[in-house]
Amino acid sequence: MNLIYNIFVYTIWFLATYYVVLILLILLIGRDKLYEKARKSLGRKPWVSIIVPAYNEEAKISYTIESLKKVIYDKIEFIIVNDGSKDSTPETVRHAIGGDPRFIFIDRKQNKGKAASLNEGIARSKGEFVATIDADSVIEPRMISKVLPYFAEREVAAVTVAVRVKNPKTILHKIFELEYIIGLSLMLKVFSFFNGIFVTPGPFSIYRKSIMEKIGGFDEHNITEDMEIAYRIQKARYRIENCMSAKVYTIVPDTFRQICVQRKRWYSGAIYTLAKHRDMILNKKYGFFGYFMFFNYVLIFMGLFLFLYSTYLLAKNLLENLLYFQYTSFNFLNQLKYFELDYLMLGRTTILGIIAISFTILALLVGLYFTRTSASKRKMGVVGYPFLFFFYQWFWILSIISVVRGKKAKWR
């Protein structure tokens, strides 16, 4: 069993190292393209509709509306869809809109879900391009002028932007801030080099309306509509681009419990989406996308199995040692006074773990450099970043249990 376990450890370590090194090499080779502007100009100013689905957002939506009011673009409309909120969201929206004629407010009393709200907004819109923004996010004034040029190429169906955390204050928020900077900004740009973007993030993404209508809009039965729509865009053989110079700032849930609820929806939705589009896996018809998704999920589930089995072995050995030492009157506290770390006595698995943590920090620092983000101003986040590995395992465990039990994750 030890031989099988060691082989499993080395296999995962090799695959994870290969993945990180590959990403770093791609970054080094394509570093000049990270902030490169679209190669062509759209040559005109089409109408753009920005849709804001809202459910119980009385505390945050006014900030979103204020940021929309500052958008610098002439032919634009904002469509806010209240999804049967049970709080004072409708009153907050009406007060924040004031008399701005660019806003359309759909005050629906029935709760149908985020995807249904987005589809209702698209049906009501007059824009050639439709953008979606969460009701807890704010965008830059020149967002539209930055993303529209990417649509000069007719095969581009959607454009994503850099997602950042708005006003991170707690240590937890500062850790997840770095995850957003790397995962929902830099990595999406890297994946765009190979047409491998697998999600159009809810905080802000913009779509070509004609293609959205062609592929049937958002799936109203999917709890991660922003991921599922990306799969269908890829399946229809269109492109998803990323504009790193455009930023949207979103709010991370206040508590770890709320983050768990959010991530359970994200990850269980990812499982449902993968199952729905399983025909894309390892299908050369879809190029890099089909192979990347297979590799990504194999690595995730292998890592989860290793984590659970390692935790079991650790608990088993600890219990056996405690049962043994209780008969010897062994004084642990007294031994701590004479404890010395002997590096030569470290096991191979421990050494691999130390290397993996060091490599993770190094990759993070490189990523922050390429995203023009100061690491010195985010020291607490950098120190806590490796703990994301343990958070991820917990999120995936919750999600898998939810899927197995058939529990439906809610939008809020």
C-alpha positions in Angstrom: 0.0 0.0 0.0 2.9 2.4 0.8 4.3 1.8 -2.7 0.9 2.6 -4.3 0.6 5.7 -2.1 4.1 6.9 -3.0 3.4 6.4 -6.7 0.2 8.4 -6.4 2.0 11.2 -4.5 4.8 11.4 -7.1 2.3 11.3 -10.0 0.2 14.2 -8.6 3.3 16.2 -7.8 4.6 15.7 -11.3 1.3 16.7 -13.0 0.9 19.7 -10.8 4.5 20.8 -11.3 4.1 20.3 -15.1 1.0 22.4 -15.1 2.5 25.3 -13.2 5.8 25.2 -15.2 3.8 25.2 -18.4 1.7 28.2 -17.4 4.9 30.1 -16.3 6.5 29.3 -19.7 3.4 30.5 -21.5 3.5 33.7 -19.4 7.1 34.3 -20.3 6.6 33.7 -24.0 3.4 35.7 -24.2 4.1 38.5 -21.7 3.9 41.2 -24.4 0.4 40.1 -25.2 -1.1 40.3 -21.7 -2.1 44.0 -22.0 -2.1 44.1 -25.8 -5.0 46.0 -27.2 -7.3 44.4 -29.7 -5.6 44.2 -33.1 -8.5 45.8 -35.0 -10.9 48.6 -34.3 -14.7 48.1 -34.5 -14.9 51.2 -36.5 -18.3 52.3 -35.2 -20.2 52.8 -32.0 -22.9 50.1 -31.7 -25.6 50.1 -29.0 -24.6 48.3 -25.8 -27.0 47.0 -23.1 -25.8 46.2 -19.6 -28.0 43.8 -17.7 -28.0 43.7 -13.9 -29.9 40.8 -12.2 -30.7 41.5 -8.6 -32.0 39.4 -5.8 -32.0 40.8 -2.2 -29.3 43.3 -3.0 -30.5 46.4 -1.1 -27.1 46.8 0.7 -24.9 46.8 -2.4 -26.8 47.6 -5.7 -26.6 51.3 -5.2 -22.8 51.1 -5.6 -23.3 49.2 -8.9 -25.8 51.7 -10.2 -23.5 54.6 -9.3 -20.6 53.0 -11.3 -22.9 52.5 -14.3 -23.9 56.2 -14.2 -20.2 57.0 -14.7 -19.7 54.8 -17.8 -18.3 56.9 -20.6 -20.2 55.7 -23.7 -23.0 57.3 -25.6 -25.2 54.5 -27.1 -25.9 52.6 -23.9 -28.8 51.4 -21.8 -28.9 49.7 -18.4 -31.5 47.1 -17.6 -32.0 46.1 -14.0 -34.1 43.0 -13.4 -35.4 42.5 -9.9 -35.8 38.7 -9.4 -38.5 38.8 -6.8 -36.4 40.2 -4.0 -37.9 39.9 -0.5 -36.0 43.0 0.8 -36.2 46.7 -0.2 -34.1 46.2 -3.4 -36.9 47.7 -5.7 -37.1 50.9 -3.6 -33.3 51.1 -3.4 -33.0 50.7 -7.2 -35.6 53.4 -8.0 -34.0 55.8 -5.6 -30.5 55.2 -7.0 -31.6 55.5 -10.7 -33.3 58.8 -10.1 -34.4 60.3 -13.4 -31.6 58.8 -15.5 -33.3 57.9 -18.8 -30.7 55.3 -19.7 -32.1 52.9 -17.0 -34.9 50.4 -17.5 -36.2 48.7 -14.3 -38.0 45.4 -14.6 -39.6 44.8 -11.2 -40.6 41.1 -11.3 -42.4 39.8 -8.2 -41.7 36.2 -8.9 -38.3 34.6 -8.2 -37.1 32.7 -11.3 -33.3 32.7 -10.8 -30.4 34.6 -12.2 -30.2 33.0 -15.6 -33.9 33.7 -16.2 -33.4 37.3 -15.2 -30.5 37.6 -17.6 -32.5 36.1 -20.5 -35.4 38.5 -19.7 -33.0 41.4 -19.8 -31.5 40.2 -23.2 -35.0 39.9 -24.7 -35.8 43.5 -23.6 -32.5 44.9 -24.8 -31.8 46.8 -28.0 -28.0 46.6 -27.9 -26.0 44.7 -30.5 -23.8 43.7 -27.6 -25.1 42.8 -24.1 -23.0 42.8 -20.9 -23.9 41.2 -17.6 -22.8 42.6 -14.3 -23.6 41.3 -10.8 -25.4 43.6 -8.4 -22.5 43.6 -6.0 -19.9 44.8 -8.5 -18.6 48.1 -9.9 -16.9 48.8 -13.2 -14.5 51.3 -14.6 -15.9 54.3 -16.6 -14.1 53.3 -19.8 -14.9 49.6 -19.6 -17.0 49.6 -22.8 -14.5 51.3 -25.0 -11.8 48.9 -23.8 -13.7 45.6 -24.6 -15.7 46.5 -27.8 -12.7 46.4 -30.1 -12.2 42.7 -29.5 -15.5 42.1 -31.3 -14.0 43.4 -34.6 -13.2 39.7 -35.3 -16.6 38.1 -36.1 -15.8 34.8 -34.4 -15.5 36.5 -31.0 -18.7 35.7 -29.0 -17.7 37.1 -25.6 -15.0 39.1 -23.8 -14.1 38.7 -20.2 -12.2 41.2 -18.0 -9.9 41.2 -15.0 -11.9 40.5 -11.8 -10.7 42.1 -8.6 -11.9 42.2 -5.0 -13.5 45.4 -3.9 -12.0 46.8 -0.6 -10.5 43.6 0.9 -10.2 44.1 4.7 -10.0 40.8 6.5 -7.1 38.3 6.2 -9.6 35.9 4.5 -10.5 38.6 1.9 -6.8 39.4 1.3 -6.1 35.7 0.6 -9.1 35.4 -1.9 -8.1 38.7 -3.4 -4.9 37.0 -4.7 -7.0 34.1 -6.0 -9.1 36.5 -8.0 -6.1 38.3 -9.4 -4.5 35.1 -10.5 -7.5 32.8 -11.3 -10.1 35.2 -12.7 -7.7 37.6 -14.4 -4.3 36.3 -15.4 -5.2 32.7 -16.0 -8.2 33.6 -18.2 -5.9 35.7 -20.3 -3.5 32.8 -20.6 -6.3 30.4 -21.6 -7.5 32.9 -24.2 -4.2 32.4 -26.1 -5.5 28.9 -26.9 -9.3 29.6 -26.9 -9.6 27.7 -23.7 -11.6 30.1 -21.5 -14.2 28.0 -19.6 -16.1 30.7 -17.8 -17.4 34.2 -18.5 -17.4 35.6 -14.9 -20.7 37.0 -13.6 -19.1 40.2 -12.1 -18.8 41.4 -15.7 -18.7 39.8 -19.2 -19.9 41.1 -22.5 -21.5 39.1 -25.3 -22.4 39.4 -29.0 -26.2 39.3 -28.8 -26.8 37.6 -32.1 -24.6 34.6 -31.0 -26.3 34.5 -27.6 -29.7 34.2 -29.3 -28.3 31.6 -31.7 -27.2 29.3 -29.0 -30.3 29.8 -26.8 -29.2 32.3 -24.1 -28.4 31.3 -20.6 -29.4 27.9 -19.3 -32.1 28.6 -16.7 -31.7 25.2 -15.1 -28.0 25.6 -14.4 -26.7 27.2 -11.1 -23.5 28.4 -12.7 -24.8 30.0 -15.9 -21.6 31.9 -16.5 -19.7 28.7 -16.8 -22.3 26.7 -18.8 -22.7 29.5 -21.4 -18.9 29.4 -21.9 -19.0 25.7 -22.7 -21.8 26.3 -25.3 -19.9 29.1 -26.9 -16.8 26.8 -27.2 -19.1 24.0 -28.5 -20.4 26.3 -31.2 -16.8 27.0 -32.2 -16.7 30.7 -31.3 -14.0 32.5 -29.4 -13.9 34.0 -25.9 -11.3 36.8 -25.4 -10.0 38.5 -22.3 -9.1 42.1 -21.8 -6.8 42.4 -18.7 -6.7 46.2 -18.9 -10.4 46.4 -18.1 -11.3 45.8 -14.5 -14.4 45.0 -12.5 -14.4 45.1 -8.7 -16.7 42.6 -6.8 -17.5 42.0 -3.2 -16.4 38.8 -1.5 -18.8 37.3 1.1 -18.2 38.6 4.6 -17.7 35.3 6.4 -16.1 31.9 5.7 -19.5 30.3 6.0 -20.9 32.6 3.3 -17.9 31.9 1.1 -18.5 28.1 1.5 -22.1 28.6 0.3 -20.9 30.5 -2.7 -18.2 28.0 -3.6 -20.5 25.1 -3.1 -22.7 26.6 -5.8 -19.7 27.3 -8.0 -18.2 23.8 -7.7 -21.3 21.8 -7.8 -22.4 23.8 -10.8 -19.0 23.0 -12.4 -19.7 19.3 -11.9 -23.2 19.5 -13.4 -21.8 21.5 -16.4 -19.0 19.1 -17.0 -21.5 16.2 -16.9 -23.8 18.0 -19.3 -21.0 18.7 -21.8 -19.0 15.5 -21.2 -18.9 14.9 -25.0 -16.4 17.8 -25.2 -13.8 16.0 -23.0 -10.8 14.8 -24.9 -12.6 15.6 -28.2 -10.1 17.0 -30.7 -12.9 18.8 -32.4 -12.8 21.4 -29.6 -9.0 21.7 -29.6 -7.2 22.8 -26.4 -10.5 23.2 -24.5 -11.4 19.5 -24.5 -8.0 18.4 -23.4 -7.6 21.2 -20.8 -10.9 20.4 -19.1 -9.9 16.8 -18.8 -6.5 17.5 -17.3 -7.9 20.2 -15.0 -10.5 18.0 -13.4 -8.3 14.9 -13.3 -5.8 17.0 -11.3 -8.5 18.3 -9.0 -10.1 15.0 -8.2 -6.7 13.2 -7.8 -5.6 16.0 -5.4 -8.8 15.6 -3.4 -8.4 11.9 -3.1 -4.7 12.3 -2.0 -5.8 14.9 0.5 -8.5 12.7 2.0 -6.3 9.6 2.1 -3.3 11.5 3.6 -5.6 12.9 6.3 -6.8 9.4 7.1 -3.2 8.1 7.4 -2.2 11.0 9.5 -5.1 10.5 11.9 -4.5 6.8 12.0 -0.8 7.2 12.9 -1.6 9.8 15.4 -4.1 7.7 17.2 -1.8 4.6 17.2 1.0 6.7 18.7 -1.3 8.2 21.4 -2.5 4.7 22.3 1.1 3.5 22.5 2.5 6.4 24.5 -0.3 6.3 27.1 1.3 3.2 28.5 4.7 4.7 28.8 3.9 7.9 30.7 5.6 9.8 27.9 5.6 13.6 28.6 5.1 15.4 25.3 5.3 18.9 26.9 8.7 18.1 28.4 10.0 16.8 25.1 9.1 20.0 23.3 11.8 21.8 25.3 14.4 19.6 23.5 12.9 19.6 20.1 15.2 20.1 17.2 14.3 19.9 13.5 16.6 17.4 11.7 16.2 18.1 8.0 17.9 14.8 7.2 15.1 12.9 8.9 12.3 14.5 6.9 10.3 12.1 4.8 10.1 12.3 1.0 6.5 13.3 1.1 7.2 16.1 3.5 10.0 17.4 1.3 7.7 17.3 -1.7 5.2 19.2 0.3 7.7 21.9 1.2 8.8 22.2 -2.4 5.2 22.4 -3.6 4.5 25.3 -1.1 7.6 27.1 -2.1 6.8 26.7 -5.8 3.2 27.9 -5.1 4.6 31.1 -3.5 7.1 31.6 -6.4 4.3 31.2 -9.0 2.1 33.6 -7.1 4.9 36.3 -7.0 5.5 35.8 -10.7 1.7 36.1 -11.4 1.5 39.3 -9.3 4.4 40.7 -11.3 2.7 40.1 -14.6 -0.6 41.5 -13.4 1.3 44.7 -12.2 0.2 44.0 -8.6 2.4 45.0 -5.6 3.2 41.9 -3.5 4.7 44.1 -0.8 1.3 45.7 -0.2 -0.3 42.3 0.1 2.0 40.4 2.5 -0.8 38.9 4.6 -2.4 37.5 1.5 0.9 36.1 0.1 1.6 34.3 3.4 -1.9 32.9 3.6 -2.1 32.0 -0.1 -1.0 28.3 0.3 -3.9 27.7 2.7 -6.2 28.0 -0.4 -5.2 24.4 -1.1 -7.0 23.3 2.1 -9.9 25.6 1.5 -10.4 24.1 -2.0 -10.5 20.6 -0.7 -13.3 21.6 1.8 -15.2 23.4 -1.0 -15.0 20.4 -3.3 -16.0 18.0 -0.5 -19.1 20.1 0.2 -19.9 20.3 -3.5 -19.5 16.6 -4.2 -21.7 15.7 -1.2 -24.3 18.2 -2.4 -24.3 16.7 -5.9 -24.5 13.1 -4.6 -27.4 14.0 -2.3 -29.1 15.8 -5.2 -29.4 19.1 -3.2 -30.1 22.1 -5.4 -27.7 25.0 -4.7 -29.4 28.4 -4.6 -28.4 31.7 -6.2 -28.3 33.3 -2.8 
